[in-house]
Amino acid sequence: REDSSCFSVFEEGLKQQIGFYKPLLSVLERQKVDQYIADKAAWLLSAVIGNVPRFFSEQDVKAVVTALHRSDPACSDLGILEAIVNILKSDSFRVAVWTMPEVSGRISAVSPQTSTPPYLYKCIFALWMLSFEPEGAVYFKEEEIIKKIRDVLTASRTEKVVRLSLTVLRNFLTHKVFAEHVVELGVLEVVQQLEFEKW
């Protein structure tokens, strides 16, 4: 996880057409599989897609996302989210993956009040990556996203979640529609309250 240079090993294998994608996808599609194993398979497959995307098609990526969101998922909720975030790291697939209802729906449905800090952080991380897309490149429900960030800043006191939420907010301020919602939805007042917290 810490050394991204290790993905060069997978890149070399993919250049030699070593089968990698189908065996790991089959783990995610299997009916009975240990959740820990499914989470690791999902993380590895999605991390390779995110780091060496040129070896995968949009159809490949959508098949992975579909397998993650089957009716009886093999992975944990956090495992699914981590895999989505890994794939979103690739700007080649970011728009296509975000427009899949199960992806945008999962990230938008996070509860700042009840979600664990790791899960909440990953959702905000996904929004952070999307915030670098040019205005109009990705379809957003702007008001919903700004409300979500406002609620995260109100409810969460996990420093890395708050810091990343503020970074997302700053990035989205360059988008005119988002900036209007920031003003209308009282986000400034919530941000000002953070000054009085002990960090």
KELUM-197865 format. One record per atom (N, C-alpha, C): residue number from 1; residue in three letters; atom name; x, y, z. Coordinates in steps of 0.02 Angstrom, whole numbers, plus 50000, padded with zeros to 5 digits. Example, Ala and Ser with C-alpha at 12.3 -4.5 7.8 and 13.67 -1.06 7.14 Angstrom:
BEGIN
1; ALA; N; 50660; 49716; 50390
1; ALA; CA; 50615; 49775; 50390
1; ALA; C; 50660; 49835; 50390
2; SER; N; 50642; 49888; 50354
2; SER; CA; 50684; 49947; 50357
2; SER; C; 50645; 50002; 50394
***
This chain:
BEGIN
1; ARG; N; 50041; 49940; 50000
1; ARG; CA; 50000; 50000; 50000
1; ARG; C; 50043; 50063; 50000
2; GLU; N; 50100; 50060; 50034
2; GLU; CA; 50139; 50121; 50044
2; GLU; C; 50186; 50135; 49986
3; ASP; N; 50207; 50085; 49950
3; ASP; CA; 50257; 50094; 49897
3; ASP; C; 50223; 50082; 49829
4; SER; N; 50205; 50137; 49796
4; SER; CA; 50170; 50131; 49732
4; SER; C; 50215; 50102; 49677
5; SER; N; 50281; 50102; 49688
5; SER; CA; 50326; 50075; 49636
5; SER; C; 50316; 49999; 49628
6; CYS; N; 50286; 49967; 49678
6; CYS; CA; 50275; 49894; 49673
6; CYS; C; 50226; 49877; 49616
7; PHE; N; 50188; 49926; 49594
7; PHE; CA; 50140; 49913; 49539
7; PHE; C; 50176; 49902; 49473
8; SER; N; 50240; 49920; 49470
8; SER; CA; 50279; 49906; 49409
8; SER; C; 50285; 49830; 49398
9; VAL; N; 50283; 49792; 49452
9; VAL; CA; 50285; 49719; 49446
9; VAL; C; 50223; 49694; 49409
10; PHE; N; 50165; 49721; 49429
10; PHE; CA; 50102; 49703; 49396
10; PHE; C; 50101; 49728; 49324
11; GLU; N; 50130; 49787; 49313
11; GLU; CA; 50132; 49814; 49245
11; GLU; C; 50172; 49769; 49199
12; GLU; N; 50228; 49744; 49224
12; GLU; CA; 50269; 49699; 49184
12; GLU; C; 50231; 49634; 49169
13; GLY; N; 50195; 49609; 49219
13; GLY; CA; 50156; 49549; 49209
13; GLY; C; 50101; 49559; 49158
14; LEU; N; 50068; 49617; 49161
14; LEU; CA; 50014; 49632; 49113
14; LEU; C; 50041; 49640; 49042
15; LYS; N; 50102; 49667; 49037
15; LYS; CA; 50134; 49674; 48971
15; LYS; C; 50145; 49605; 48940
16; GLN; N; 50159; 49556; 48983
16; GLN; CA; 50172; 49488; 48959
16; GLN; C; 50107; 49447; 48956
17; GLN; N; 50052; 49482; 48964
17; GLN; CA; 49985; 49452; 48959
17; GLN; C; 49974; 49395; 49010
18; ILE; N; 50001; 49405; 49069
18; ILE; CA; 49989; 49357; 49123
18; ILE; C; 49919; 49369; 49150
19; GLY; N; 49880; 49316; 49155
19; GLY; CA; 49811; 49322; 49177
19; GLY; C; 49807; 49347; 49249
20; PHE; N; 49775; 49403; 49258
20; PHE; CA; 49772; 49434; 49325
20; PHE; C; 49700; 49456; 49340
21; TYR; N; 49669; 49485; 49290
21; TYR; CA; 49603; 49515; 49298
21; TYR; C; 49549; 49462; 49313
22; LYS; N; 49544; 49411; 49271
22; LYS; CA; 49489; 49363; 49276
22; LYS; C; 49490; 49323; 49341
23; PRO; N; 49548; 49299; 49364
23; PRO; CA; 49547; 49261; 49428
23; PRO; C; 49523; 49303; 49487
24; LEU; N; 49545; 49366; 49490
24; LEU; CA; 49524; 49408; 49546
24; LEU; C; 49451; 49428; 49540
25; LEU; N; 49428; 49442; 49479
25; LEU; CA; 49357; 49458; 49468
25; LEU; C; 49314; 49398; 49488
26; SER; N; 49337; 49338; 49473
26; SER; CA; 49298; 49278; 49490
26; SER; C; 49289; 49270; 49565
27; VAL; N; 49338; 49293; 49604
27; VAL; CA; 49332; 49291; 49677
27; VAL; C; 49274; 49336; 49699
28; LEU; N; 49269; 49394; 49668
28; LEU; CA; 49215; 49442; 49686
28; LEU; C; 49147; 49416; 49664
29; GLU; N; 49145; 49374; 49613
29; GLU; CA; 49082; 49348; 49586
29; GLU; C; 49061; 49282; 49619
30; ARG; N; 49108; 49252; 49656
30; ARG; CA; 49094; 49186; 49686
30; ARG; C; 49040; 49192; 49740
31; GLN; N; 48999; 49140; 49746
31; GLN; CA; 48943; 49142; 49794
31; GLN; C; 48967; 49137; 49866
32; LYS; N; 49011; 49091; 49880
32; LYS; CA; 49035; 49083; 49949
32; LYS; C; 49110; 49096; 49950
33; VAL; N; 49128; 49152; 49980
33; VAL; CA; 49199; 49169; 49986
33; VAL; C; 49208; 49207; 50052
34; ASP; N; 49263; 49195; 50084
34; ASP; CA; 49279; 49230; 50147
34; ASP; C; 49283; 49305; 50133
35; GLN; N; 49250; 49344; 50176
35; GLN; CA; 49247; 49417; 50165
35; GLN; C; 49317; 49449; 50165
36; TYR; N; 49360; 49426; 50208
36; TYR; CA; 49429; 49452; 50211
36; TYR; C; 49464; 49441; 50144
37; ILE; N; 49457; 49381; 50116
37; ILE; CA; 49488; 49366; 50052
37; ILE; C; 49458; 49409; 49996
38; ALA; N; 49392; 49416; 49997
38; ALA; CA; 49358; 49457; 49947
38; ALA; C; 49381; 49530; 49951
39; ASP; N; 49387; 49556; 50012
39; ASP; CA; 49411; 49626; 50021
39; ASP; C; 49481; 49634; 49992
40; LYS; N; 49525; 49586; 50006
40; LYS; CA; 49594; 49591; 49981
40; LYS; C; 49597; 49585; 49905
41; ALA; N; 49557; 49539; 49877
41; ALA; CA; 49554; 49531; 49804
41; ALA; C; 49529; 49595; 49772
42; ALA; N; 49476; 49625; 49801
42; ALA; CA; 49448; 49687; 49774
42; ALA; C; 49499; 49743; 49778
43; TRP; N; 49534; 49747; 49835
43; TRP; CA; 49583; 49801; 49843
43; TRP; C; 49640; 49794; 49792
44; LEU; N; 49666; 49733; 49785
44; LEU; CA; 49722; 49722; 49739
44; LEU; C; 49703; 49735; 49666
45; LEU; N; 49646; 49708; 49645
45; LEU; CA; 49624; 49718; 49577
45; LEU; C; 49611; 49792; 49562
46; SER; N; 49576; 49826; 49607
46; SER; CA; 49560; 49897; 49596
46; SER; C; 49622; 49941; 49600
47; ALA; N; 49669; 49923; 49644
47; ALA; CA; 49731; 49962; 49649
47; ALA; C; 49772; 49957; 49585
48; VAL; N; 49775; 49898; 49556
48; VAL; CA; 49812; 49890; 49493
48; VAL; C; 49776; 49929; 49437
49; ILE; N; 49710; 49926; 49435
49; ILE; CA; 49672; 49965; 49386
49; ILE; C; 49686; 50040; 49394
50; GLY; N; 49687; 50063; 49457
50; GLY; CA; 49698; 50134; 49470
50; GLY; C; 49769; 50157; 49453
51; ASN; N; 49818; 50111; 49458
51; ASN; CA; 49887; 50131; 49447
51; ASN; C; 49913; 50117; 49377
52; VAL; N; 49886; 50066; 49344
52; VAL; CA; 49907; 50051; 49275
52; VAL; C; 49844; 50042; 49232
53; PRO; N; 49805; 50096; 49224
53; PRO; CA; 49739; 50091; 49191
53; PRO; C; 49742; 50073; 49117
54; ARG; N; 49799; 50082; 49085
54; ARG; CA; 49801; 50072; 49012
54; ARG; C; 49791; 49999; 48992
55; PHE; N; 49796; 49953; 49039
55; PHE; CA; 49787; 49882; 49024
55; PHE; C; 49714; 49860; 49033
56; PHE; N; 49670; 49906; 49050
56; PHE; CA; 49601; 49888; 49064
56; PHE; C; 49554; 49932; 49022
57; SER; N; 49498; 49903; 49003
57; SER; CA; 49447; 49940; 48965
57; SER; C; 49394; 49966; 49014
58; GLU; N; 49354; 50011; 48990
58; GLU; CA; 49298; 50036; 49030
58; GLU; C; 49251; 49979; 49048
59; GLN; N; 49243; 49933; 49002
59; GLN; CA; 49200; 49875; 49014
59; GLN; C; 49228; 49832; 49071
60; ASP; N; 49294; 49822; 49072
60; ASP; CA; 49326; 49785; 49127
60; ASP; C; 49311; 49818; 49194
61; VAL; N; 49318; 49883; 49196
61; VAL; CA; 49309; 49920; 49259
61; VAL; C; 49237; 49917; 49281
62; LYS; N; 49191; 49925; 49235
62; LYS; CA; 49120; 49922; 49254
62; LYS; C; 49101; 49852; 49278
63; ALA; N; 49133; 49801; 49251
63; ALA; CA; 49119; 49732; 49274
63; ALA; C; 49141; 49724; 49346
64; VAL; N; 49197; 49755; 49365
64; VAL; CA; 49221; 49752; 49434
64; VAL; C; 49172; 49788; 49480
65; VAL; N; 49151; 49848; 49461
65; VAL; CA; 49104; 49886; 49502
65; VAL; C; 49038; 49848; 49510
66; THR; N; 49015; 49818; 49457
66; THR; CA; 48953; 49778; 49459
66; THR; C; 48960; 49719; 49507
67; ALA; N; 49018; 49685; 49503
67; ALA; CA; 49030; 49627; 49547
67; ALA; C; 49033; 49649; 49620
68; LEU; N; 49061; 49708; 49632
68; LEU; CA; 49064; 49734; 49701
68; LEU; C; 48994; 49747; 49730
69; HIS; N; 48949; 49768; 49686
69; HIS; CA; 48882; 49789; 49708
69; HIS; C; 48828; 49736; 49695
70; ARG; N; 48847; 49674; 49688
70; ARG; CA; 48795; 49622; 49678
70; ARG; C; 48749; 49620; 49739
71; SER; N; 48692; 49587; 49733
71; SER; CA; 48641; 49587; 49786
71; SER; C; 48666; 49556; 49852
72; ASP; N; 48711; 49508; 49848
72; ASP; CA; 48741; 49478; 49908
72; ASP; C; 48817; 49487; 49903
73; PRO; N; 48842; 49548; 49914
73; PRO; CA; 48912; 49562; 49901
73; PRO; C; 48960; 49519; 49942
74; ALA; N; 49014; 49500; 49910
74; ALA; CA; 49066; 49460; 49944
74; ALA; C; 49107; 49504; 49991
75; CYS; N; 49112; 49568; 49976
75; CYS; CA; 49154; 49614; 50014
75; CYS; C; 49116; 49649; 50070
76; SER; N; 49153; 49674; 50118
76; SER; CA; 49124; 49717; 50169
76; SER; C; 49109; 49785; 50139
77; ASP; N; 49070; 49827; 50174
77; ASP; CA; 49054; 49894; 50149
77; ASP; C; 49118; 49935; 50139
78; LEU; N; 49163; 49930; 50188
78; LEU; CA; 49226; 49967; 50182
78; LEU; C; 49269; 49939; 50125
79; GLY; N; 49268; 49874; 50116
79; GLY; CA; 49306; 49843; 50061
79; GLY; C; 49281; 49867; 49993
80; ILE; N; 49214; 49872; 49986
80; ILE; CA; 49185; 49897; 49923
80; ILE; C; 49206; 49969; 49912
81; LEU; N; 49202; 50010; 49964
81; LEU; CA; 49218; 50081; 49958
81; LEU; C; 49292; 50090; 49941
82; GLU; N; 49336; 50052; 49973
82; GLU; CA; 49408; 50058; 49959
82; GLU; C; 49423; 50041; 49886
83; ALA; N; 49389; 49990; 49860
83; ALA; CA; 49399; 49971; 49790
83; ALA; C; 49375; 50026; 49743
84; ILE; N; 49318; 50056; 49758
84; ILE; CA; 49292; 50112; 49717
84; ILE; C; 49342; 50169; 49717
85; VAL; N; 49367; 50186; 49775
85; VAL; CA; 49414; 50242; 49781
85; VAL; C; 49477; 50227; 49741
86; ASN; N; 49502; 50165; 49745
86; ASN; CA; 49561; 50147; 49706
86; ASN; C; 49550; 50159; 49631
87; ILE; N; 49491; 50139; 49607
87; ILE; CA; 49476; 50147; 49535
87; ILE; C; 49469; 50221; 49518
88; LEU; N; 49439; 50260; 49563
88; LEU; CA; 49431; 50332; 49550
88; LEU; C; 49498; 50369; 49546
89; LYS; N; 49551; 50338; 49571
89; LYS; CA; 49617; 50369; 49567
89; LYS; C; 49640; 50376; 49494
90; SER; N; 49613; 50335; 49451
90; SER; CA; 49630; 50340; 49380
90; SER; C; 49584; 50389; 49345
91; ASP; N; 49613; 50443; 49319
91; ASP; CA; 49570; 50492; 49284
91; ASP; C; 49540; 50464; 49220
92; SER; N; 49568; 50408; 49197
92; SER; CA; 49541; 50376; 49136
92; SER; C; 49470; 50350; 49147
93; PHE; N; 49455; 50327; 49208
93; PHE; CA; 49391; 50296; 49222
93; PHE; C; 49347; 50335; 49270
94; ARG; N; 49372; 50391; 49295
94; ARG; CA; 49338; 50427; 49349
94; ARG; C; 49266; 50446; 49331
95; VAL; N; 49256; 50476; 49274
95; VAL; CA; 49189; 50498; 49255
95; VAL; C; 49143; 50439; 49243
96; ALA; N; 49168; 50388; 49208
96; ALA; CA; 49127; 50329; 49193
96; ALA; C; 49104; 50293; 49256
97; VAL; N; 49150; 50288; 49305
97; VAL; CA; 49133; 50253; 49367
97; VAL; C; 49085; 50295; 49410
98; TRP; N; 49098; 50360; 49414
98; TRP; CA; 49054; 50403; 49454
98; TRP; C; 48982; 50403; 49428
99; THR; N; 48974; 50398; 49363
99; THR; CA; 48907; 50400; 49334
99; THR; C; 48868; 50335; 49345
100; MET; N; 48901; 50284; 49371
100; MET; CA; 48865; 50222; 49388
100; MET; C; 48825; 50236; 49452
101; PRO; N; 48759; 50227; 49451
101; PRO; CA; 48718; 50246; 49509
101; PRO; C; 48739; 50215; 49575
102; GLU; N; 48764; 50153; 49572
102; GLU; CA; 48784; 50120; 49634
102; GLU; C; 48844; 50153; 49666
103; VAL; N; 48886; 50185; 49625
103; VAL; CA; 48946; 50219; 49652
103; VAL; C; 48927; 50286; 49682
104; SER; N; 48897; 50329; 49642
104; SER; CA; 48878; 50396; 49668
104; SER; C; 48828; 50389; 49725
105; GLY; N; 48784; 50339; 49721
105; GLY; CA; 48735; 50328; 49774
105; GLY; C; 48768; 50308; 49839
106; ARG; N; 48817; 50263; 49836
106; ARG; CA; 48852; 50240; 49896
106; ARG; C; 48888; 50298; 49930
107; ILE; N; 48922; 50338; 49892
107; ILE; CA; 48962; 50393; 49921
107; ILE; C; 48916; 50448; 49947
108; SER; N; 48862; 50461; 49911
108; SER; CA; 48816; 50514; 49932
108; SER; C; 48775; 50493; 49994
109; ALA; N; 48767; 50427; 50004
109; ALA; CA; 48724; 50403; 50059
109; ALA; C; 48760; 50397; 50125
110; VAL; N; 48825; 50413; 50127
110; VAL; CA; 48862; 50407; 50190
110; VAL; C; 48830; 50451; 50244
111; SER; N; 48827; 50424; 50305
111; SER; CA; 48799; 50462; 50361
111; SER; C; 48856; 50490; 50404
112; PRO; N; 48865; 50555; 50405
112; PRO; CA; 48919; 50584; 50446
112; PRO; C; 48910; 50569; 50521
113; GLN; N; 48848; 50559; 50542
113; GLN; CA; 48835; 50548; 50613
113; GLN; C; 48850; 50476; 50635
114; THR; N; 48838; 50427; 50591
114; THR; CA; 48844; 50357; 50612
114; THR; C; 48900; 50318; 50579
115; SER; N; 48928; 50342; 50524
115; SER; CA; 48981; 50305; 50490
115; SER; C; 49046; 50308; 50531
116; THR; N; 49086; 50254; 50525
116; THR; CA; 49150; 50253; 50559
116; THR; C; 49198; 50303; 50525
117; PRO; N; 49246; 50330; 50562
117; PRO; CA; 49294; 50377; 50530
117; PRO; C; 49329; 50350; 50468
118; PRO; N; 49351; 50286; 50466
118; PRO; CA; 49383; 50262; 50404
118; PRO; C; 49336; 50263; 50344
119; TYR; N; 49273; 50244; 50356
119; TYR; CA; 49224; 50242; 50300
119; TYR; C; 49209; 50314; 50277
120; LEU; N; 49200; 50358; 50325
120; LEU; CA; 49185; 50428; 50309
120; LEU; C; 49244; 50459; 50271
121; TYR; N; 49305; 50445; 50293
121; TYR; CA; 49364; 50471; 50261
121; TYR; C; 49368; 50449; 50188
122; LYS; N; 49353; 50385; 50175
122; LYS; CA; 49356; 50360; 50106
122; LYS; C; 49305; 50394; 50062
123; CYS; N; 49245; 50407; 50089
123; CYS; CA; 49193; 50442; 50050
123; CYS; C; 49216; 50513; 50032
124; ILE; N; 49245; 50547; 50080
124; ILE; CA; 49270; 50615; 50068
124; ILE; C; 49329; 50613; 50019
125; PHE; N; 49370; 50561; 50025
125; PHE; CA; 49427; 50552; 49980
125; PHE; C; 49403; 50545; 49908
126; ALA; N; 49348; 50508; 49898
126; ALA; CA; 49319; 50500; 49832
126; ALA; C; 49297; 50568; 49804
127; LEU; N; 49264; 50608; 49846
127; LEU; CA; 49242; 50675; 49825
127; LEU; C; 49303; 50719; 49810
128; TRP; N; 49356; 50711; 49849
128; TRP; CA; 49416; 50750; 49838
128; TRP; C; 49444; 50737; 49768
129; MET; N; 49447; 50674; 49748
129; MET; CA; 49473; 50659; 49681
129; MET; C; 49427; 50689; 49627
130; LEU; N; 49362; 50684; 49638
130; LEU; CA; 49315; 50712; 49590
130; LEU; C; 49318; 50788; 49586
131; SER; N; 49340; 50819; 49641
131; SER; CA; 49343; 50893; 49643
131; SER; C; 49396; 50921; 49596
132; PHE; N; 49441; 50879; 49571
132; PHE; CA; 49492; 50902; 49524
132; PHE; C; 49468; 50902; 49452
133; GLU; N; 49411; 50871; 49440
133; GLU; CA; 49384; 50870; 49372
133; GLU; C; 49361; 50940; 49352
134; PRO; N; 49369; 50960; 49289
134; PRO; CA; 49347; 51027; 49268
134; PRO; C; 49272; 51035; 49278
135; GLU; N; 49252; 51096; 49290
135; GLU; CA; 49181; 51110; 49300
135; GLU; C; 49140; 51086; 49240
136; GLY; N; 49089; 51048; 49252
136; GLY; CA; 49046; 51023; 49199
136; GLY; C; 49067; 50955; 49171
137; ALA; N; 49127; 50931; 49191
137; ALA; CA; 49151; 50866; 49165
137; ALA; C; 49115; 50807; 49197
138; VAL; N; 49093; 50817; 49259
138; VAL; CA; 49060; 50763; 49296
138; VAL; C; 48992; 50789; 49320
139; TYR; N; 48941; 50746; 49316
139; TYR; CA; 48875; 50766; 49340
139; TYR; C; 48873; 50758; 49416
140; PHE; N; 48857; 50812; 49451
140; PHE; CA; 48850; 50811; 49523
140; PHE; C; 48781; 50836; 49543
141; LYS; N; 48757; 50811; 49600
141; LYS; CA; 48701; 50843; 49633
141; LYS; C; 48733; 50891; 49683
142; GLU; N; 48746; 50953; 49658
142; GLU; CA; 48788; 50999; 49696
142; GLU; C; 48763; 51014; 49766
143; GLU; N; 48698; 51026; 49771
143; GLU; CA; 48670; 51043; 49836
143; GLU; C; 48679; 50986; 49886
144; GLU; N; 48667; 50925; 49861
144; GLU; CA; 48674; 50866; 49904
144; GLU; C; 48745; 50857; 49929
145; ILE; N; 48794; 50869; 49886
145; ILE; CA; 48864; 50861; 49905
145; ILE; C; 48885; 50914; 49955
146; ILE; N; 48864; 50976; 49944
146; ILE; CA; 48882; 51029; 49991
146; ILE; C; 48849; 51017; 50059
147; LYS; N; 48787; 50994; 50059
147; LYS; CA; 48754; 50976; 50123
147; LYS; C; 48792; 50921; 50158
148; LYS; N; 48816; 50872; 50120
148; LYS; CA; 48853; 50816; 50149
148; LYS; C; 48917; 50842; 50181
149; ILE; N; 48954; 50885; 50146
149; ILE; CA; 49016; 50912; 50174
149; ILE; C; 49001; 50953; 50236
150; ARG; N; 48948; 50993; 50233
150; ARG; CA; 48929; 51033; 50291
150; ARG; C; 48914; 50989; 50351
151; ASP; N; 48877; 50934; 50339
151; ASP; CA; 48859; 50888; 50393
151; ASP; C; 48921; 50852; 50421
152; VAL; N; 48968; 50836; 50377
152; VAL; CA; 49030; 50804; 50400
152; VAL; C; 49068; 50853; 50445
153; LEU; N; 49073; 50916; 50424
153; LEU; CA; 49109; 50966; 50464
153; LEU; C; 49074; 50979; 50530
154; THR; N; 49009; 50969; 50532
154; THR; CA; 48971; 50979; 50594
154; THR; C; 48979; 50920; 50641
155; ALA; N; 48977; 50859; 50613
155; ALA; CA; 48974; 50799; 50655
155; ALA; C; 49041; 50768; 50671
156; SER; N; 49089; 50770; 50626
156; SER; CA; 49152; 50734; 50635
156; SER; C; 49204; 50777; 50671
157; ARG; N; 49240; 50745; 50717
157; ARG; CA; 49296; 50778; 50749
157; ARG; C; 49360; 50739; 50739
158; THR; N; 49360; 50699; 50687
158; THR; CA; 49420; 50663; 50667
158; THR; C; 49460; 50710; 50622
159; GLU; N; 49520; 50728; 50644
159; GLU; CA; 49557; 50782; 50611
159; GLU; C; 49568; 50771; 50536
160; LYS; N; 49587; 50710; 50517
160; LYS; CA; 49602; 50699; 50446
160; LYS; C; 49538; 50703; 50403
161; VAL; N; 49481; 50685; 50432
161; VAL; CA; 49417; 50691; 50396
161; VAL; C; 49400; 50765; 50386
162; VAL; N; 49408; 50804; 50439
162; VAL; CA; 49393; 50876; 50435
162; VAL; C; 49439; 50911; 50386
163; ARG; N; 49504; 50896; 50391
163; ARG; CA; 49552; 50928; 50345
163; ARG; C; 49536; 50913; 50272
164; LEU; N; 49522; 50850; 50258
164; LEU; CA; 49508; 50831; 50188
164; LEU; C; 49442; 50863; 50165
165; SER; N; 49393; 50866; 50209
165; SER; CA; 49328; 50897; 50192
165; SER; C; 49338; 50971; 50174
166; LEU; N; 49381; 51005; 50212
166; LEU; CA; 49395; 51076; 50197
166; LEU; C; 49432; 51083; 50131
167; THR; N; 49475; 51036; 50115
167; THR; CA; 49511; 51037; 50051
167; THR; C; 49462; 51027; 49993
168; VAL; N; 49415; 50980; 50002
168; VAL; CA; 49364; 50968; 49950
168; VAL; C; 49323; 51031; 49940
169; LEU; N; 49303; 51061; 49995
169; LEU; CA; 49263; 51122; 49992
169; LEU; C; 49301; 51177; 49954
170; ARG; N; 49365; 51185; 49969
170; ARG; CA; 49406; 51235; 49935
170; ARG; C; 49409; 51222; 49860
171; ASN; N; 49419; 51158; 49841
171; ASN; CA; 49423; 51141; 49771
171; ASN; C; 49358; 51155; 49734
172; PHE; N; 49302; 51137; 49767
172; PHE; CA; 49237; 51147; 49735
172; PHE; C; 49217; 51221; 49730
173; LEU; N; 49248; 51264; 49769
173; LEU; CA; 49231; 51335; 49766
173; LEU; C; 49248; 51365; 49698
174; THR; N; 49291; 51332; 49660
174; THR; CA; 49307; 51357; 49593
174; THR; C; 49249; 51344; 49544
175; HIS; N; 49201; 51302; 49564
175; HIS; CA; 49143; 51287; 49523
175; HIS; C; 49087; 51335; 49544
176; LYS; N; 49062; 51375; 49498
176; LYS; CA; 49014; 51428; 49515
176; LYS; C; 48953; 51401; 49553
177; VAL; N; 48924; 51346; 49529
177; VAL; CA; 48862; 51320; 49559
177; VAL; C; 48876; 51297; 49631
178; PHE; N; 48933; 51266; 49641
178; PHE; CA; 48951; 51244; 49709
178; PHE; C; 48959; 51304; 49755
179; ALA; N; 48993; 51355; 49730
179; ALA; CA; 49005; 51415; 49771
179; ALA; C; 48939; 51446; 49794
180; GLU; N; 48890; 51448; 49751
180; GLU; CA; 48824; 51475; 49769
180; GLU; C; 48792; 51435; 49825
181; HIS; N; 48797; 51368; 49820
181; HIS; CA; 48767; 51325; 49871
181; HIS; C; 48804; 51332; 49938
182; VAL; N; 48869; 51344; 49936
182; VAL; CA; 48908; 51353; 49998
182; VAL; C; 48880; 51413; 50037
183; VAL; N; 48865; 51465; 50001
183; VAL; CA; 48837; 51526; 50033
183; VAL; C; 48767; 51512; 50058
184; GLU; N; 48725; 51483; 50016
184; GLU; CA; 48654; 51473; 50033
184; GLU; C; 48643; 51424; 50089
185; LEU; N; 48686; 51374; 50096
185; LEU; CA; 48675; 51320; 50144
185; LEU; C; 48712; 51330; 50211
186; GLY; N; 48739; 51390; 50222
186; GLY; CA; 48768; 51406; 50287
186; GLY; C; 48832; 51369; 50303
187; VAL; N; 48871; 51353; 50253
187; VAL; CA; 48933; 51316; 50265
187; VAL; C; 48985; 51361; 50300
188; LEU; N; 48986; 51425; 50284
188; LEU; CA; 49035; 51470; 50314
188; LEU; C; 49030; 51471; 50390
189; GLU; N; 48968; 51471; 50415
189; GLU; CA; 48958; 51472; 50488
189; GLU; C; 48986; 51409; 50520
190; VAL; N; 48976; 51352; 50487
190; VAL; CA; 49002; 51288; 50513
190; VAL; C; 49078; 51289; 50514
191; VAL; N; 49108; 51314; 50460
191; VAL; CA; 49181; 51318; 50456
191; VAL; C; 49209; 51364; 50511
192; GLN; N; 49176; 51420; 50522
192; GLN; CA; 49199; 51467; 50573
192; GLN; C; 49198; 51436; 50643
193; GLN; N; 49150; 51392; 50656
193; GLN; CA; 49145; 51358; 50720
193; GLN; C; 49205; 51313; 50734
194; LEU; N; 49237; 51289; 50680
194; LEU; CA; 49294; 51245; 50688
194; LEU; C; 49353; 51280; 50720
195; GLU; N; 49355; 51347; 50716
195; GLU; CA; 49409; 51385; 50747
195; GLU; C; 49412; 51375; 50822
196; PHE; N; 49355; 51359; 50852
196; PHE; CA; 49351; 51354; 50925
196; PHE; C; 49364; 51283; 50950
197; GLU; N; 49375; 51237; 50904
197; GLU; CA; 49390; 51168; 50924
197; GLU; C; 49463; 51161; 50943
198; LYS; N; 49478; 51114; 50987
198; LYS; CA; 49547; 51099; 51006
198; LYS; C; 49572; 51043; 50960
199; TRP; N; 49616; 51060; 50915
199; TRP; CA; 49642; 51010; 50867
199; TRP; C; 49710; 50986; 50889
***
